[in-house]
Amino acid sequence: MMEYSTAFPDIAMIGFGEAAHVIAGSWRHNGRSGLRTYDRGLGNPERRYLIHARCEEAGVEPRDHAKSALAGAGLVIWLVTADEALAAAIACAPHLEPGSLWLDGNSCAPETKVKAASVIDAAGAHYVRRKASTYASPITAPLHLHRSAEITTVAGAI
């Protein structure tokens, strides 16, 4: 028998560019809060200002380290650039909560996704990839998620 929880997990976002900003902003307006993010651009004074402004607008708490953003997060939304995808997964893996979901929102190469999935799964978390059959607004479209052999549709999750 499958067990269900009514508690929504803490959410962390790794990468806080345009896509993460749009997603987080829509959640805030739907009454969700408690989002936090780590973006390596926070270490760059020029990028830091933009990321902080986006975070303030979207109601997201920026964190200076991935470890801090990931602490206690049951759901991690991974939205970094394709060239940083694998490095971000490797850097974050040691800080993931056991059993947490690592939701892949990237457009990196399939080979990179496979490597990242093995890193995340080895850390005790669960890599979940978004079915990329068609593009739709991340705000209004249901997500089609794949985990292992199961296919789950989460309507309106984002």
C-alpha positions as CSV (number, residue, x, y, z in Angstrom):
1,M,0.0,0.0,0.0
2,M,1.3,3.4,-0.9
3,E,1.7,6.0,1.8
4,Y,0.9,9.7,1.2
5,S,1.9,12.7,3.1
6,T,-0.1,15.9,3.4
7,A,2.9,18.0,4.3
8,F,4.5,19.8,1.4
9,P,8.3,19.6,1.5
10,D,10.7,22.5,1.9
11,I,11.8,23.6,-1.6
12,A,15.2,24.7,-2.7
13,M,16.2,25.9,-6.2
14,I,19.6,25.4,-7.5
15,G,20.2,28.2,-10.0
16,F,18.1,31.4,-10.0
17,G,18.0,32.7,-13.5
18,E,15.0,33.7,-15.5
19,A,13.2,30.4,-15.4
20,A,13.6,30.0,-11.6
21,H,12.5,33.6,-11.1
22,V,9.3,33.0,-13.1
23,I,8.5,29.8,-11.3
24,A,9.2,31.1,-7.8
25,G,7.2,34.2,-8.5
26,S,4.1,32.2,-9.5
27,W,4.3,30.1,-6.4
28,R,4.5,33.2,-4.1
29,H,1.4,34.5,-5.7
30,N,-0.4,31.2,-5.0
31,G,0.3,31.5,-1.3
32,R,3.4,29.4,-1.2
33,S,6.4,30.7,0.6
34,G,9.6,29.4,2.2
35,L,11.5,29.0,-1.0
36,R,15.2,29.3,-0.9
37,T,17.9,29.3,-3.6
38,Y,21.6,29.0,-4.3
39,D,23.1,30.4,-7.4
40,R,26.8,30.4,-7.9
41,G,26.4,33.9,-9.4
42,L,25.9,35.1,-5.8
43,G,29.7,35.1,-5.5
44,N,30.0,37.6,-8.3
45,P,29.2,41.2,-7.2
46,E,27.6,42.2,-10.5
47,R,25.4,39.1,-10.6
48,R,24.7,39.1,-6.9
49,Y,22.7,42.3,-7.2
50,L,20.4,40.9,-9.9
51,I,19.9,37.6,-8.1
52,H,19.0,39.4,-4.9
53,A,16.6,41.7,-6.7
54,R,14.9,38.7,-8.4
55,C,14.7,36.8,-5.0
56,E,13.1,39.8,-3.3
57,E,10.6,40.2,-6.0
58,A,9.7,36.5,-6.0
59,G,9.8,36.0,-2.2
60,V,12.7,33.7,-2.2
61,E,15.5,33.6,0.3
62,P,19.0,33.6,-1.3
63,R,21.6,31.4,0.3
64,D,25.4,31.9,-0.1
65,H,26.1,28.1,-0.1
66,A,24.4,25.1,-1.7
67,K,24.6,23.3,1.6
68,S,22.5,26.0,3.3
69,A,19.9,26.1,0.5
70,L,19.6,22.3,0.5
71,A,19.4,21.7,4.3
72,G,16.0,20.1,5.0
73,A,14.7,20.4,1.4
74,G,12.5,17.5,0.3
75,L,12.2,19.0,-3.3
76,V,15.1,20.5,-5.2
77,I,14.5,22.2,-8.5
78,W,17.6,22.2,-10.6
79,L,17.6,25.1,-13.1
80,V,21.2,25.9,-14.0
81,T,22.8,26.5,-17.4
82,A,23.6,23.4,-19.5
83,D,27.3,23.9,-19.2
84,E,27.1,24.0,-15.4
85,A,24.6,21.1,-15.0
86,L,26.9,18.2,-14.1
87,A,29.2,20.3,-11.9
88,A,26.1,21.6,-10.0
89,A,24.8,18.0,-9.4
90,I,28.2,16.9,-8.2
91,A,28.6,19.9,-5.9
92,C,25.1,19.5,-4.4
93,A,24.9,15.7,-4.1
94,P,26.7,15.5,-0.7
95,H,24.2,18.0,0.8
96,L,21.0,16.4,-0.4
97,E,18.5,15.0,2.2
98,P,18.0,11.2,1.9
99,G,14.9,10.5,-0.2
100,S,14.6,14.0,-1.5
101,L,13.5,14.7,-5.1
102,W,15.9,16.4,-7.5
103,L,13.7,17.8,-10.2
104,D,15.6,18.3,-13.4
105,G,14.5,21.4,-15.2
106,N,17.6,21.7,-17.5
107,S,18.0,21.5,-21.2
108,C,21.4,19.8,-21.1
109,A,22.5,16.9,-23.2
110,P,20.9,13.4,-22.5
111,E,24.4,12.1,-21.6
112,T,24.8,14.8,-19.0
113,K,21.4,14.0,-17.5
114,V,22.4,10.3,-17.2
115,K,25.6,11.2,-15.4
116,A,23.8,13.7,-13.1
117,A,21.1,11.1,-12.3
118,S,23.7,8.6,-11.2
119,V,25.4,11.2,-9.0
120,I,22.1,12.2,-7.4
121,D,20.8,8.6,-7.0
122,A,24.1,7.6,-5.4
123,A,23.7,10.3,-2.8
124,G,20.4,8.8,-1.7
125,A,18.1,11.2,-3.4
126,H,15.8,10.6,-6.4
127,Y,16.6,12.1,-9.8
128,V,13.3,13.1,-11.5
129,R,13.4,14.3,-15.1
130,R,10.8,16.4,-16.8
131,K,9.5,14.9,-20.0
132,A,10.7,17.3,-22.7
133,S,8.3,16.3,-25.5
134,T,6.9,19.8,-25.9
135,Y,7.6,23.2,-24.5
136,A,4.9,24.9,-22.5
137,S,4.8,27.7,-19.9
138,P,6.4,26.4,-16.7
139,I,3.6,28.2,-14.8
140,T,0.5,26.8,-16.5
141,A,1.5,23.4,-17.9
142,P,1.4,20.1,-16.0
143,L,4.8,18.5,-15.5
144,H,5.2,15.0,-16.8
145,L,7.8,13.4,-14.5
146,H,9.7,10.2,-14.9
147,R,11.3,8.3,-12.1
148,S,12.7,4.8,-12.6
149,A,10.0,2.8,-14.5
150,E,7.1,4.8,-13.1
151,I,5.5,7.7,-14.9
152,T,3.8,10.3,-12.7
153,T,1.9,13.4,-13.8
154,V,1.8,16.3,-11.4
155,A,-0.8,18.7,-12.7
156,G,-0.3,22.3,-11.7
157,A,2.8,21.6,-9.6
158,I,4.5,24.5,-11.1
